[in-house]
Amino acid sequence: MVIAARVGLFAVLGLIGAAGLLDLPLTRPMTSRGRVDTGEFLVELNAQEALMDQRQRAAVLLDRFVGAEITRYFWGGFSGYLDVLGIEKPEDMEATVTLEDQSVQLLLGAQGGSETYVARVEAIDGVPRGVVCRGEGTPGAFPLRSSRLTCPQGWAPLPNMRPASTPG
């Protein structure tokens, strides 16, 4: 079995060497494939990277909001103020906190962006439950499924971005 593996490895290395000696053409770089202009490709790539960065920053902030509001609920009720929770409003996003009797919601809208981010915490039967979502426009109702608060229809959950705790 060891001999077969060695023979296979030598065969693969031989083929790679032969391809190099014969100067076989390599696949063209991604930017030169098709009819896409390199400049357009880079602009699109930068826009995607900016969107992913924005989503990550929003997810971290909204996760902190949910955790802080759940803690605050057990100490006397939800708060409608980010500074009370120890959270700074992001400079490049519009933040709106809506406080109701048994729920609180943070809505983040990126300046010049189409996506909206929302975190909602509701006290249901005395137990706070939270969810973090992304979508477009104004979120609708947050349904309760299997005793979990879920995103409104047409909205997607944002992944949890809290850093994993390290064993001490």
HUPEZI-V784944 format. One line per field, one symbol per residue. ss: DSSP state (@ for helix, = for strand, . for the rest). burial: + if it has 24 or more other ideal C-beta (glycine too) atoms within 12 Angstrom, else -. Layout:
ss: ???
burial: ???
This chain:
ss: .@@@@@@@@@@@@@@@@@@@@........@@@.....@@@@@@@@@@@@@@@@@@@@@@@@@@@@@@@@@@@@@........@@@.......=======...========.....=========..=========........==..==......==...........
burial: -----------------------------------------------------++-++++++++++++++-++----++--+--+-+--+--+-+-+-+---++++++++----+++++++++----++++++++---+--+------++++--+-++--+-------
